[in-house]
């Protein structure tokens, strides 16, 4: 997403300074953030998952949709501004098109993760063919396969 396509009219804006946490992994939060400008790092279990600096990128939607704790810590790397949605379900009711846009974003993320998973799986299988033991990695791949309910190769 290269621009903000979600309706941000009337949403509160909030700015975080470099080093400030926008979301904290494990914390229950009901806010969803739409990046206006800036840059953030996304960390899970203390490991950097990615960086994001694209206006329109959303954060916090997974925990709100699943009514769970935040799945990652999002930290501003520069002064970063967001539009804040404090009632995501109400936002969807008032902006039905947003449901499709968020679903498309989540589907694209799943597809991207699947592609990376397949690359890892292929690499492990090639190493095993070459006589190298993968042990724990292949066990993790098998767990991922069972998560999807079938072997995806």
N, C-alpha and C positions, 0 to 999 in steps of 0.2 A: 504494500500500500504506500503510495508516494504522496498522498494528500489526505486530508481529513474528509471522509465521505459520510461519517455519522453526523447526525444533526446535533450541533453543540449550542444552538441558540438557547439562551437562558441558563446555561450551566455555569456553576461557580468555577472560577479559575484558581489554581493553587500553584505556587512556585516553590521548588525545593532547591536549596543551595548544594554545591558540590559536597559530596560525602553524606548527605542526609538520606535516610531511608524513606522511600515512598511506601513500600510494603515490606513487612517482616515475615519471613517464613515461619509457619507455625502459629502465627497470631490470627485470631478470628477477626475479620474485617468485613464490612458491608459496602465498601467503596470500590468503584471502578474508575480507572483513570484512562483518559484519552490523551496521548502525548500531543502537545501543541508545538513545543520546540525544546531542544536540548539533547542530552545524551544520558543513558543509564546503563548500568551493568546489572545483569540478572544472575543471581547465584542460588544454587541448591546445595544444601549440605556443605556450605563453604567453598564449593567449586563453581567457577564461572561457567554458566551455561551459554550466555551470549551477551552481546552489547546491542543496544537499540538506539537509533536516533531519527527514526522516520516519523514525521507527523502523522497522527491517526492510529499509531500502534496502541493497542489496548492492554491494560494490565489489571489484574484482580478479578477478571470475569470468571475464571474457573472456580475460585473459592466461593464467589457469590452464587453462581449457577448450581454448584454442588452443595451449598450450605456447609462449607468446610473451612478449615484453616488455610491461610495462604500457602501455596505450594513452592514459593520462592521468595527470596529477598531481592527487592529492586532498589538500587541505590543510584542517586543522581551523580553523574561524573562531572557535569558542568551545571550551571544554573539551568534548571529544567522546569518548564511550565506544562501543566495538565489542565484539561477540563475534567471536572469531577462529577460522577453520577452517584448520588447517594441512595437512589431507589431504582436499581437496575430493572426489576420487573415492571415497575411503574413506567420507566423510560420505554420499555418494549411496548407496553400498552399504548403509549402516546406516539410511538414511532415504530410501527409494525415492520417497516422496511429494515430497521436496524437488526431485527431478529435474523433475517437472511444474511445480512452483512457480517454479523458476528459468527453465525454458523459457517459461512464461507471461510472466514479467518481461521476458525478452529479446524475445519476440514483441511485447509492448506497446511496447517501446522502438523496434523496427523500424517498427511501424505509425505511431508518433508521428513518426519521422524521415521516413517516406514522405509523410505529410500535410504536413509542413513543406516538403519538397522540391517537392511539387506546387504549393503556394502560391507558392513562388519561381518555379517554371517558368511558372505562369499569369501572374504579374506581368511576367516578362521578355517573354513572348509579347504581352501587352497593350502594353508599351512599344514593341516592334517594330512592332506594327500602327499605333501612333501616330507612326511614323517615327523613333523614337529607336533608336540602335544599342546593342546589348547586348554585341557582340563576345565578349570573354573569358567572360562569365557564361554565354552560350548554349553556348559550347564545353564549359564545365564541366557544364552540364545534359545535353548530349549524351553526355559520358563517363559520367554517372550512369545515363542511360538504357541505355547499352551494358552497364554493370555488371549490371543486372538482366536482361539478355539480350533485352530488347524495349522498345519505346516504351511507357511506362506511361500515356500519355494516350489 
